[in-house]
């Protein structure tokens, strides 16, 4: 009888303890979902509660958390890995949810529904989940969902066309003005500014962008770590092996129609004042041997330079259009300045080619003016299917950027800077102090401005 009475008392105590535990915490929370980077579930009364997990679930958001219990005044449940997670009332995060909307300028919503901060490097999007650093995040390699204002993109295509045309044609037209002294100083400043632009484009924009493509985690592990440098040096090697004067190829360098094939007793230009003669040399009408370092770049040299710029410009147009609306206007302003400066650099070198503006110079300048809008038109055609993080896209963009970087590095450092400032007979070696100071300041300005634009594009 005593034993039976003890059993009854024990059962009553167990029942009372279970009732107390059940009242202290909900046995489980279900219907779990996300708002931004936070996880919410519903308790047994249908109230939404916040799950304060110490780490993001490794297998996605679970449907429920079970084994709920209390520790003092706080309630906990157990996740699928056996870890305790804190259950909070929704009102404790109400202030945060007031700001958790879809109007963040730099944010997009991925296919999985998670909100991410997205930005662009070299036209390729990088998304980082809120609360995570870029280095620790798992980048989404799929196509991102974003808004596109198509009429805005069509309208700005013509703005880019006009800006590029003004930049590239201005130096060519300026060289034809009948003011020798003004032309000389203006041409010097534009040419040296353009030299800085080309050098900065090669290193800050092209090589850096190619490196970003080949280190993108969506590309996977590279078998050869120096892939970027390998493609860059190949572009440099192509330019080295095919110099503009054809020296060493067994082909005689072409001479302009105004160059005599045999020595003349006296050239009419030798009777001109020294300043005017210098101006004519500067604008591409000098007499001299094909290997004379004072002779301006040949048409082929400028064509090689333009090829490197065109590869870069068509990629700029494509990646500009596929950028989301949240970043498009900022990127557009940067690209307009970029194209104007690059147009000045190219136009200044086209102006040194002997001959009339039409047709060859106009065609070369027109190709630059049109190439970025053509890239933008291509981008409009693939607007909803383009994925900048696809492996083949990363390889193609990275390869073109690296090759262009190698070509423009030689053009900027050797054909432009060294030819003017270092090689014996260069126009800046014997220039007046005013031209040297103006040209040097213009060179540094071009380097700085184009390097600064590299922060955004």
C-alpha positions in Angstrom: 0.0 0.0 0.0 2.9 2.3 0.9 4.6 1.5 -2.4 1.4 2.2 -4.4 0.9 5.6 -2.7 4.5 6.6 -3.5 4.0 5.7 -7.2 0.9 7.9 -7.3 2.7 10.8 -5.8 5.6 10.5 -8.3 3.2 10.4 -11.2 1.5 13.5 -10.0 4.8 15.3 -9.6 5.9 14.4 -13.2 2.6 15.6 -14.6 2.8 18.9 -12.7 6.4 19.4 -14.0 5.4 18.7 -17.6 2.5 21.1 -17.4 4.8 23.8 -16.0 7.3 23.2 -18.8 4.6 23.3 -21.4 3.3 26.6 -20.1 6.8 28.1 -20.0 7.6 27.6 -23.7 6.0 26.6 -26.9 7.0 23.0 -27.9 7.9 24.1 -31.4 7.8 27.0 -33.8 6.7 26.4 -37.4 6.2 28.2 -40.7 9.7 29.6 -40.7 10.6 32.2 -43.3 12.9 35.2 -43.9 12.6 39.0 -43.9 15.8 40.3 -45.3 18.5 38.4 -43.4 16.4 37.6 -40.3 14.5 34.4 -39.7 10.9 34.5 -38.4 8.5 31.6 -37.4 5.1 31.3 -35.9 4.4 30.0 -32.3 1.5 27.8 -31.3 -0.7 30.9 -30.8 0.0 32.1 -34.4 2.3 35.0 -33.3 5.4 35.8 -35.4 8.6 35.4 -33.4 12.2 36.2 -34.3 14.8 33.5 -34.4 18.1 34.9 -33.2 20.5 32.2 -34.5 24.2 32.5 -33.8 25.0 31.3 -37.3 23.2 31.1 -40.6 21.7 27.6 -41.1 24.0 25.5 -43.4 21.1 23.9 -45.3 18.9 26.8 -45.7 16.0 28.0 -43.6 14.3 25.0 -41.8 10.6 24.6 -41.8 10.4 24.5 -38.0 12.4 24.5 -34.8 11.6 21.9 -32.2 12.5 21.0 -28.6 11.6 24.5 -27.3 12.4 25.1 -23.6 13.1 27.9 -21.2 16.2 29.1 -19.4 15.1 31.7 -16.9 13.0 34.3 -18.6 14.3 33.4 -22.1 12.9 30.8 -24.5 15.0 28.6 -26.7 14.5 26.0 -29.4 16.8 23.5 -31.0 17.8 23.7 -34.7 18.5 20.8 -37.1 22.2 20.8 -36.0 21.3 20.5 -32.3 22.1 24.1 -31.4 20.0 26.3 -29.2 18.5 29.4 -30.9 16.9 32.3 -29.0 13.2 33.0 -29.5 12.4 36.7 -29.4 9.2 38.6 -29.7 8.8 40.3 -33.1 8.5 43.8 -31.5 12.1 43.6 -30.3 13.2 44.0 -33.9 10.3 46.2 -35.1 12.6 49.2 -35.7 14.8 47.1 -37.9 11.9 46.0 -40.0 10.8 49.6 -40.5 13.9 49.9 -42.7 13.8 46.4 -44.1 12.1 47.3 -47.4 13.1 46.9 -51.1 14.1 50.5 -51.7 17.7 50.2 -50.7 19.7 51.8 -53.6 22.5 49.3 -53.6 20.5 46.1 -52.9 18.9 43.4 -55.0 16.9 40.3 -54.3 18.4 37.1 -55.4 16.6 34.1 -56.8 16.5 32.5 -53.3 14.7 35.6 -51.9 17.6 36.7 -49.7 18.4 40.4 -49.8 21.9 41.3 -50.8 24.1 44.4 -51.3 25.1 44.4 -54.9 27.8 46.5 -56.6 29.8 46.2 -59.8 33.5 45.7 -60.6 34.3 46.0 -64.2 30.7 45.5 -65.1 30.4 42.2 -63.3 28.1 42.2 -60.3 29.1 41.1 -56.8 26.4 40.6 -54.2 27.0 40.3 -50.5 24.4 39.2 -48.1 23.5 41.8 -45.4 25.6 41.5 -42.3 28.4 39.7 -44.2 31.7 41.0 -45.6 32.5 40.4 -49.3 35.3 38.1 -48.5 33.2 35.8 -46.3 30.0 35.7 -48.4 29.0 33.0 -50.8 28.5 34.9 -54.1 25.5 34.0 -56.2 26.7 32.9 -59.6 23.2 32.8 -61.1 21.4 35.5 -63.0 20.3 38.2 -60.6 16.8 39.8 -60.7 16.9 43.5 -61.0 15.0 46.5 -62.5 15.8 47.9 -66.0 14.5 51.2 -67.2 14.8 50.5 -70.9 13.7 53.9 -72.2 16.4 55.5 -70.0 19.0 53.2 -71.5 17.9 54.0 -75.1 18.1 57.7 -74.4 21.5 57.6 -72.8 22.9 55.6 -75.7 22.7 58.8 -77.7 24.3 60.8 -74.9 27.3 58.4 -74.9 27.5 58.6 -78.7 27.6 62.4 -78.7 30.2 62.6 -75.9 32.5 60.1 -77.6 32.2 62.0 -80.9 33.0 65.3 -79.3 36.0 63.9 -77.5 37.6 62.1 -80.5 36.8 64.7 -83.2 37.8 67.8 -81.2 41.6 67.3 -81.5 41.4 66.5 -85.2 39.5 69.6 -86.0 41.7 71.7 -83.7 44.8 70.7 -85.7 43.4 72.4 -88.8 42.9 75.8 -87.2 45.3 78.5 -88.8 46.9 79.5 -85.5 50.3 78.0 -85.3 51.3 79.0 -81.7 47.9 78.2 -80.2 47.8 74.9 -82.1 51.2 74.0 -80.8 50.4 74.5 -77.1 46.9 73.1 -77.3 48.1 70.0 -79.2 50.9 69.5 -76.7 48.5 69.6 -73.7 45.9 67.3 -75.4 48.5 64.8 -76.5 50.2 64.6 -73.1 46.8 64.4 -71.3 45.9 61.6 -73.7 49.2 59.8 -72.8 48.3 59.8 -69.2 44.8 58.6 -70.0 46.1 55.6 -72.1 48.6 54.5 -69.4 46.0 54.7 -66.7 43.5 52.8 -68.8 46.0 50.0 -69.4 46.9 49.5 -65.8 44.0 50.8 -63.6 41.0 49.8 -65.8 42.0 47.0 -68.1 44.6 45.0 -66.1 42.8 45.4 -62.8 39.4 44.5 -64.4 41.0 41.4 -66.1 42.4 40.3 -62.7 38.9 40.7 -61.1 37.4 38.5 -63.8 40.0 35.7 -63.3 39.8 35.8 -59.5 36.0 35.7 -59.4 34.9 32.8 -57.3 32.3 31.8 -59.9 35.1 31.0 -62.3 36.4 28.3 -60.0 40.0 27.5 -59.3 42.5 28.3 -62.1 45.0 25.7 -63.2 47.5 28.5 -63.8 47.5 31.3 -61.2 49.1 33.8 -63.5 46.4 33.6 -66.1 45.8 37.4 -66.1 49.5 38.2 -66.5 49.9 35.5 -69.2 47.2 37.1 -71.4 48.4 40.6 -70.6 52.0 39.8 -71.6 50.7 38.1 -74.8 49.0 41.3 -75.9 52.2 43.2 -75.1 54.2 40.6 -77.1 52.0 41.0 -80.1 52.6 44.7 -80.1 56.4 44.3 -79.6 56.6 41.8 -82.6 54.8 44.1 -85.0 56.1 47.6 -84.5 54.6 50.5 -86.4 57.7 51.1 -88.6 57.8 47.5 -89.7 61.5 47.4 -88.9 63.0 44.0 -89.1 60.2 42.5 -91.1 61.8 43.0 -94.5 59.0 45.4 -95.6 59.9 48.9 -96.4 58.1 51.4 -94.2 55.5 53.4 -96.2 56.3 57.0 -96.8 53.8 59.8 -97.0 53.2 61.4 -100.4 55.0 64.5 -99.2 58.2 62.7 -98.3 60.9 62.8 -101.1 62.4 59.4 -101.9 65.8 61.0 -102.6 67.7 63.8 -100.7 66.7 67.2 -101.9 69.1 70.2 -102.0 66.8 72.2 -99.8 63.3 71.8 -98.5 60.9 74.7 -98.6 60.0 74.2 -95.0 63.7 74.8 -94.0 63.0 78.5 -94.8 60.1 78.7 -92.4 60.5 80.1 -88.9 61.6 77.5 -86.4 58.4 77.7 -84.4 56.1 77.1 -87.4 58.4 74.3 -88.6 58.1 72.7 -85.1 54.3 73.0 -85.3 54.2 71.3 -88.7 56.3 68.5 -87.4 54.0 68.2 -84.4 50.9 67.9 -86.6 52.4 65.2 -88.7 53.8 66.9 -91.8 57.5 66.4 -91.0 60.1 65.0 -93.4 62.4 62.3 -92.0 63.4 58.7 -92.2 60.9 56.0 -91.1 63.1 55.2 -88.1 63.5 58.8 -87.0 62.2 59.0 -83.4 60.9 62.5 -84.0 58.6 61.3 -86.7 55.0 61.0 -85.4 53.3 57.7 -85.0 52.5 56.0 -88.3 48.9 55.2 -89.2 49.5 51.6 -88.2 50.7 52.5 -84.7 47.5 54.5 -84.2 45.4 51.7 -85.6 46.9 49.3 -83.0 46.2 51.8 -80.3 42.6 52.2 -81.5 42.1 48.4 -81.6 43.0 48.1 -77.9 40.6 51.0 -77.1 37.8 49.5 -79.2 37.9 46.1 -77.4 37.6 47.9 -74.1 34.9 50.3 -75.2 32.5 47.7 -76.6 32.7 45.8 -73.2 32.0 49.1 -71.4 28.9 49.6 -73.4 27.7 46.1 -72.8 28.3 46.0 -69.1 26.9 49.5 -68.6 23.5 48.6 -69.9 23.1 45.3 -67.9 23.9 47.1 -64.6 20.8 47.4 -62.5 18.9 50.7 -62.1 20.2 51.2 -58.6 23.8 51.7 -60.0 23.1 52.7 -63.6 23.0 56.5 -63.3 26.2 56.6 -61.3 28.0 54.3 -63.7 26.6 56.3 -66.7 28.2 59.6 -65.5 31.6 57.8 -65.0 31.4 56.2 -68.4 30.6 59.5 -70.1 33.7 61.1 -68.6 35.7 58.0 -69.4 34.7 58.0 -73.1 35.4 61.7 -73.4 38.9 61.5 -72.0 39.7 58.4 -74.0 38.3 60.1 -77.1 40.7 63.0 -76.6 43.6 60.7 -76.2 42.8 58.8 -79.4 41.8 61.9 -81.4 45.1 63.6 -80.5 47.1 60.7 -82.1 44.8 60.4 -85.1 45.5 64.1 -85.8 49.2 63.4 -86.1 48.6 61.1 -89.1 49.6 62.9 -92.4 46.8 63.7 -94.8 43.3 65.1 -94.9 40.5 64.4 -92.4 38.4 62.6 -94.9 38.1 59.7 -95.3 40.6 57.7 -93.2 40.8 60.0 -90.1 37.0 60.5 -90.1 36.4 56.7 -90.3 38.9 56.0 -87.4 37.3 58.6 -85.2 33.8 57.5 -86.2 34.6 53.9 -85.2 35.4 55.0 -81.7 32.3 57.2 -81.4 30.1 54.3 -82.4 31.7 51.4 -80.6 30.4 52.0 -77.1 26.8 52.7 -78.3 27.1 49.4 -80.3 28.0 47.6 -77.1 25.0 49.2 -75.3 22.7 48.0 -78.1 24.1 44.5 -77.7 23.4 44.8 -73.9 19.8 45.9 -74.6 19.4 42.7 -76.7 20.5 40.4 -73.9 19.2 42.5 -71.0 17.2 39.8 -69.3 19.5 36.8 -70.0 23.0 38.3 -69.5 24.9 36.7 -66.5 28.2 38.4 -65.8 29.2 35.7 -63.3 28.9 32.9 -65.9 32.2 31.1 -66.4 32.4 31.6 -70.2 31.5 35.3 -69.8 34.2 35.8 -67.2 36.8 34.1 -69.4 35.9 36.1 -72.4 35.8 39.5 -70.7 39.0 38.8 -68.7 40.8 37.7 -71.9 39.8 40.8 -73.9 40.7 43.1 -71.0 44.1 41.5 -70.5 45.0 41.6 -74.2 43.9 45.2 -74.5 45.9 46.1 -71.4 49.1 44.6 -72.9 48.6 46.5 -76.2 47.8 49.8 -74.6 50.7 49.5 -72.1 53.2 49.4 -75.0 51.4 52.2 -76.9 51.1 54.4 -73.8 54.6 53.9 -72.4 56.7 53.5 -75.6 54.9 54.9 -78.5 53.5 57.9 -76.6 55.5 58.8 -73.5 59.0 57.6 -74.4 58.7 58.9 -78.0 57.9 62.4 -76.7 60.0 62.5 -73.5 62.8 60.0 -73.5 64.0 59.0 -77.0 66.6 61.4 -78.5 64.8 63.9 -80.8 61.5 63.7 -78.9 59.5 66.8 -79.2 59.4 67.5 -75.4 63.2 67.2 -75.0 63.9 70.5 -76.9 60.6 72.2 -76.1 60.3 75.5 -74.3 59.9 75.6 -70.6 56.2 76.6 -70.9 55.5 73.6 -73.1 57.4 71.2 -70.8 55.5 72.4 -67.7 52.2 72.4 -69.5 52.7 69.0 -71.1 54.0 67.5 -67.8 51.0 68.8 -65.8 48.6 67.5 -68.5 50.3 64.1 -68.4 49.9 63.8 -64.6 46.3 65.1 -64.8 45.4 62.4 -67.3 46.9 59.7 -65.0 45.1 61.0 -61.9 41.7 61.6 -63.5 41.5 58.2 -65.3 42.9 56.5 -62.2 40.1 58.1 -60.1 37.4 56.9 -62.5 38.7 53.4 -61.9 36.9 53.4 -58.5 33.6 53.2 -60.3 34.3 51.7 -63.7 
